[in-house]
């Protein structure tokens, strides 16, 4: 799991039940994407940009793609990235 620590101290990352976010202070959770059934399989929809990817044959393939895409974008975001969980 990756966590972006921005210059102002704000932290951003993909939600995981493995991390107690409130240990870091007030936490806000916002949906970044959806994995939903589409014609031909499963699709990934990125809410902020309106991008759609897929279809993927299996849901787990769509979920893996979703995480890799969002984490890749986090790495490209200005700020420091720290690996917390594997």
ROBAVEX-228276 format. One record per residue (C-alpha): x, y, z; residue number from 1. Coordinates in Angstrom, 3 decimals, padded with zeros to 6 digits. Layout:
<pts>
+----------+----------+----------+------+
|       xx |       yy |       zz | resi |
+----------+----------+----------+------+
|        X |        Y |        Z |  NUM |
...
+----------+----------+----------+------+
</pts>
This chain:
<pts>
+----------+----------+----------+------+
|       xx |       yy |       zz | resi |
+----------+----------+----------+------+
|  000.000 |  000.000 |  000.000 |    1 |
|  001.253 |  003.460 | -000.865 |    2 |
|  000.569 |  006.626 |  001.076 |    3 |
|  001.292 |  010.116 | -000.256 |    4 |
|  002.477 |  012.545 |  002.381 |    5 |
|  002.084 |  016.021 |  000.922 |    6 |
|  004.062 |  019.115 |  001.926 |    7 |
|  001.160 |  020.411 |  004.040 |    8 |
|  001.082 |  017.143 |  006.024 |    9 |
| -002.036 |  015.824 |  004.293 |   10 |
| -001.920 |  012.103 |  003.572 |   11 |
| -003.610 |  010.426 |  000.620 |   12 |
| -003.832 |  006.764 | -000.243 |   13 |
| -006.046 |  003.914 | -001.338 |   14 |
| -008.359 |  002.723 |  001.403 |   15 |
| -007.469 | -000.507 |  003.159 |   16 |
| -008.957 | -002.081 |  006.260 |   17 |
| -005.363 | -002.914 |  007.246 |   18 |
| -004.653 |  000.693 |  008.275 |   19 |
| -006.341 |  002.649 |  011.079 |   20 |
| -006.433 |  006.059 |  009.419 |   21 |
| -007.771 |  007.830 |  012.501 |   22 |
| -004.435 |  007.159 |  014.221 |   23 |
| -003.152 |  009.978 |  011.996 |   24 |
| -005.958 |  012.407 |  012.883 |   25 |
| -009.270 |  013.229 |  011.225 |   26 |
| -009.921 |  010.948 |  008.250 |   27 |
| -012.034 |  011.578 |  005.159 |   28 |
| -012.833 |  008.772 |  002.719 |   29 |
| -013.780 |  009.621 | -000.869 |   30 |
| -014.487 |  007.232 | -003.728 |   31 |
| -011.969 |  007.551 | -006.580 |   32 |
| -013.207 |  004.772 | -008.842 |   33 |
| -015.714 |  001.981 | -009.401 |   34 |
| -015.423 | -001.594 | -010.641 |   35 |
| -018.750 | -002.634 | -012.137 |   36 |
| -020.163 | -005.229 | -014.531 |   37 |
| -020.100 | -004.044 | -018.174 |   38 |
| -020.822 | -005.689 | -021.504 |   39 |
| -018.181 | -008.373 | -021.937 |   40 |
| -016.953 | -008.498 | -018.333 |   41 |
| -015.916 | -005.957 | -015.721 |   42 |
| -015.071 | -002.282 | -016.171 |   43 |
| -013.071 |  000.262 | -014.179 |   44 |
| -014.426 |  003.819 | -014.055 |   45 |
| -012.264 |  006.682 | -012.715 |   46 |
| -014.716 |  009.181 | -011.233 |   47 |
| -012.624 |  012.380 | -011.368 |   48 |
| -011.621 |  012.077 | -015.032 |   49 |
| -014.511 |  010.018 | -016.417 |   50 |
| -012.074 |  007.460 | -017.840 |   51 |
| -013.308 |  003.923 | -018.462 |   52 |
| -011.118 |  000.824 | -018.814 |   53 |
| -011.991 | -002.734 | -019.745 |   54 |
| -013.721 | -004.967 | -020.168 |   55 |
| -011.753 | -007.375 | -018.017 |   56 |
| -012.796 | -011.033 | -018.084 |   57 |
| -012.620 | -011.429 | -014.299 |   58 |
| -013.479 | -008.983 | -011.529 |   59 |
| -010.161 | -009.654 | -009.776 |   60 |
| -008.342 | -008.544 | -012.964 |   61 |
| -010.292 | -005.269 | -012.957 |   62 |
| -009.565 | -004.720 | -009.250 |   63 |
| -005.833 | -005.361 | -009.775 |   64 |
| -005.766 | -002.909 | -012.701 |   65 |
| -007.661 | -000.316 | -010.641 |   66 |
| -005.151 | -000.459 | -007.771 |   67 |
| -002.131 | -000.376 | -010.091 |   68 |
| -003.538 |  002.583 | -012.025 |   69 |
| -004.417 |  004.630 | -008.941 |   70 |
| -001.136 |  003.843 | -007.160 |   71 |
|  000.769 |  004.758 | -010.337 |   72 |
| -000.962 |  008.119 | -010.363 |   73 |
| -000.129 |  008.613 | -006.688 |   74 |
|  003.566 |  008.084 | -007.442 |   75 |
|  003.363 |  010.775 | -010.121 |   76 |
|  001.743 |  013.219 | -007.658 |   77 |
|  004.050 |  015.824 | -006.117 |   78 |
|  004.856 |  014.888 | -002.547 |   79 |
|  006.647 |  012.078 | -000.823 |   80 |
|  005.519 |  008.486 | -001.194 |   81 |
|  006.070 |  006.008 |  001.582 |   82 |
|  005.347 |  002.301 |  001.403 |   83 |
|  003.445 |  001.313 |  004.515 |   84 |
|  002.072 | -002.140 |  003.815 |   85 |
|  002.868 | -004.841 |  001.292 |   86 |
+----------+----------+----------+------+
</pts>
